[in-house]
Amino acid sequence: MTMRLWPLALAAALAVPARGIAQNAPAAPPPPPPPLVKAQVDLGFVSTSGNTSVRTLNVAEQLVVNPAPWKFTQTFAIVDGYTAGVETANTLTAGLRADYAVSGRLRAYGLVDYTRNRFAGIARRFEEAAGLAYGALTGPATVLDFEAGAGRNEQTGVSGPSQSYWTGRLAGHLKLNFTSHAYFEQKVEDIADLQNTKNMLINTESALVAPVSGTVGLKLGYVVHFANEPQPGFKQTDTILSAGLQLVF
């Protein structure tokens, strides 16, 4: 009987230290902090001649400085297009944003954006907003943010009077990281006039990036700007489809 039981006793003796080792195993190391400074430049250019004369240039850059718990972001983008020597597209946007980490997932933010789009009837528009952002998913494979805030818009049309109004702002940001350098990104922003509910701006930006080398990638982007009450004589929706290189420093 004793000879039959000794394998069970040996297994039990080995299981005790095994469980202790498993319980005392070190946890997975936390992800490294983001770099203090990160710069990104997107470049795209198309030029044709002969039967068709078209020239289009799009340049965008983003600079992020991350001295935790703060995060500062500066952006700039321009799209300029000519057809048969006549300018047919000219859009310029620039922005500054500051985020402060209140807790692990909750952030407070403030931003200022400038837009010029004469072909949509906008000579200049300033947007100021502040609010809270919540990180529902924080990666590393998936990032999902939701934002809510309020602000003020001041806008001048190319042929109309200036207007200013208080706004409510809702936004979302989704990023799917397939690898460390390949990803899909979707941004959505809804800016509502609190005095005139019919006056609404919706901006979306989609991007798909595939790496070419460590710091260079191919980027396909699609931007939509929708104004429910556009400037008189202009359409509600503008879209920009772009393809080019993305440089990360």
C-alpha positions in Angstrom: 0.0 0.0 0.0 2.8 2.3 0.9 4.6 1.6 -2.4 1.4 2.5 -4.3 1.0 5.9 -2.5 4.6 7.3 -2.8 4.1 8.7 -6.4 1.1 10.7 -5.1 3.1 12.0 -2.2 6.0 13.0 -4.5 3.7 14.8 -6.8 2.1 16.7 -3.9 5.5 17.7 -2.6 6.6 19.0 -6.0 3.3 21.0 -6.4 3.8 23.0 -3.2 7.0 24.9 -4.4 5.6 25.1 -7.9 2.6 27.0 -6.7 4.8 29.2 -4.6 7.0 30.0 -7.6 3.9 30.8 -9.7 2.5 33.1 -7.0 5.8 34.9 -6.6 6.5 35.2 -10.4 7.2 38.9 -11.3 4.4 40.7 -13.1 4.9 41.8 -16.7 6.8 45.0 -16.9 4.8 48.1 -17.6 5.0 49.6 -21.1 7.7 52.2 -21.5 6.7 55.9 -21.2 6.1 57.8 -24.5 9.1 59.8 -25.9 9.4 63.3 -24.5 9.4 64.8 -28.0 7.9 63.2 -31.2 7.6 64.9 -34.6 5.6 63.6 -37.6 5.5 65.0 -41.2 3.1 63.9 -44.0 4.0 64.8 -47.6 2.0 64.3 -50.8 2.5 65.8 -54.3 0.8 65.2 -57.7 1.8 67.0 -60.9 0.5 66.3 -64.4 1.1 68.1 -67.7 0.2 67.6 -71.4 -3.5 67.0 -72.0 -4.2 67.7 -68.4 -2.4 70.2 -66.2 -3.0 69.5 -62.5 -0.8 70.2 -59.5 -1.7 69.3 -55.9 0.4 69.6 -52.8 -0.5 68.5 -49.3 1.8 68.9 -46.3 1.0 68.2 -42.6 3.1 68.2 -39.5 2.6 67.4 -35.9 4.8 68.0 -32.9 4.1 66.4 -29.5 6.0 67.3 -26.3 5.1 65.0 -23.4 6.5 66.2 -20.0 4.1 64.0 -17.9 1.5 64.7 -16.6 1.3 67.3 -19.4 1.0 66.7 -23.1 1.3 69.5 -25.7 0.4 69.1 -29.3 1.0 71.5 -32.2 -0.4 70.7 -35.7 -0.3 72.4 -39.1 -1.7 71.2 -42.5 -2.1 72.8 -46.0 -3.7 71.5 -49.2 -3.1 73.6 -52.3 -4.3 72.6 -55.8 -4.1 74.1 -59.3 -5.9 73.1 -62.5 -4.7 74.6 -65.8 -2.8 77.2 -63.8 -5.9 78.3 -61.8 -6.0 77.7 -58.0 -8.9 75.3 -57.3 -8.1 74.3 -53.7 -6.6 76.1 -50.8 -7.1 74.9 -47.2 -4.9 75.7 -44.2 -5.4 74.5 -40.6 -3.3 75.0 -37.5 -3.8 74.1 -33.9 -2.4 74.1 -30.4 -3.6 71.7 -27.7 -2.7 71.0 -24.0 -3.7 67.9 -22.1 -3.3 67.3 -18.3 -3.6 63.8 -16.9 -6.0 64.1 -13.9 -5.9 60.3 -13.3 -4.9 57.2 -15.1 -7.7 57.5 -17.8 -9.1 61.0 -17.3 -7.6 64.1 -18.8 -8.4 67.8 -19.0 -7.7 69.6 -22.3 -7.8 73.0 -23.9 -7.3 73.8 -27.6 -7.2 76.6 -30.1 -7.7 75.9 -33.8 -7.4 78.1 -36.9 -8.9 77.3 -40.3 -8.8 79.1 -43.7 -10.7 77.6 -46.6 -11.6 80.2 -49.2 -13.1 77.6 -51.5 -15.6 76.8 -48.8 -16.3 80.5 -48.2 -14.3 80.7 -45.0 -11.8 83.5 -44.8 -10.8 82.6 -41.3 -12.2 80.7 -38.3 -10.9 80.4 -34.8 -12.1 77.7 -32.4 -11.4 77.7 -28.7 -12.5 74.8 -26.5 -11.9 73.1 -23.2 -13.2 70.0 -21.6 -12.5 66.4 -20.4 -11.2 63.4 -22.3 -11.5 59.8 -21.1 -9.4 56.9 -22.3 -11.7 53.9 -22.6 -8.9 51.8 -24.0 -5.3 52.7 -23.5 -3.4 50.2 -25.7 -1.0 49.1 -26.7 -2.9 47.4 -29.4 -6.1 49.6 -29.2 -6.6 53.2 -28.2 -10.1 54.6 -27.8 -10.7 58.1 -26.4 -14.0 60.1 -25.9 -14.0 63.9 -25.4 -16.7 66.4 -24.3 -16.3 70.1 -23.8 -17.5 73.6 -24.6 -16.0 76.6 -26.4 -16.4 79.5 -28.7 -16.2 80.0 -32.5 -15.4 83.2 -34.4 -15.8 83.0 -38.1 -15.5 85.4 -41.0 -16.8 84.5 -44.5 -15.1 85.6 -47.7 -18.1 87.7 -48.7 -20.2 87.9 -45.5 -20.1 89.4 -42.0 -18.3 87.9 -39.0 -20.2 85.7 -36.5 -19.3 84.3 -33.1 -21.2 81.8 -31.0 -20.8 79.4 -28.0 -20.3 75.8 -28.9 -20.6 72.3 -27.4 -18.0 69.8 -28.6 -18.0 66.0 -28.7 -15.1 64.0 -30.2 -13.8 60.5 -30.5 -10.5 58.9 -31.4 -9.8 55.3 -32.3 -6.4 53.9 -33.2 -5.7 50.2 -34.0 -2.0 49.3 -33.9 -1.3 46.3 -36.1 2.5 46.5 -35.5 4.7 49.2 -33.9 4.6 51.2 -37.1 1.5 50.1 -39.0 -1.9 51.3 -37.8 -5.4 52.6 -38.6 -6.7 55.8 -37.1 -10.1 57.4 -37.0 -11.0 60.8 -35.6 -14.5 62.3 -35.3 -15.5 65.7 -34.1 -18.9 67.3 -33.7 -19.1 71.1 -32.9 -22.7 72.3 -32.3 -23.8 76.0 -32.1 -25.5 76.3 -28.7 -27.6 79.3 -29.9 -28.6 77.9 -33.3 -29.0 74.1 -33.3 -29.1 73.9 -37.1 -25.5 75.3 -37.2 -23.3 72.2 -36.8 -19.8 71.3 -37.9 -18.7 67.7 -38.3 -15.1 66.8 -39.0 -13.7 63.3 -39.6 -10.2 62.1 -40.4 -9.3 58.5 -41.4 -5.7 57.3 -41.9 -4.1 54.0 -42.8 -0.3 53.8 -42.4 2.0 51.0 -43.6 5.8 51.1 -42.8 8.4 51.3 -45.5 11.4 51.6 -43.1 11.9 52.4 -39.4 10.9 56.1 -39.8 9.2 56.2 -43.2 5.7 54.9 -44.0 3.1 55.1 -46.7 -0.1 57.0 -45.6 -3.6 57.0 -47.1 -5.8 59.6 -45.6 -9.4 60.7 -46.1 -10.8 63.9 -44.5 -14.4 65.1 -44.4 -15.6 68.6 -43.4 -19.4 69.0 -43.1 -21.2 72.3 -42.3 -24.9 72.0 -41.9 -25.3 75.7 -42.6 -22.5 76.5 -45.1 -21.6 80.0 -46.3 -24.2 81.3 -48.8 -23.5 79.8 -52.3 -21.3 77.0 -51.0 -21.8 73.3 -50.5 -22.2 71.5 -47.2 -19.4 68.9 -47.6 -15.7 69.1 -48.5 -13.6 65.9 -48.8 -9.8 65.4 -49.2 -8.3 62.1 -50.3 -4.6 62.0 -50.0 -1.7 59.5 -50.4 1.9 60.1 -49.6 4.8 59.6 -47.2 4.8 59.9 -43.4 8.1 60.7 -41.7 8.4 60.1 -37.9 11.3 61.5 -35.8 
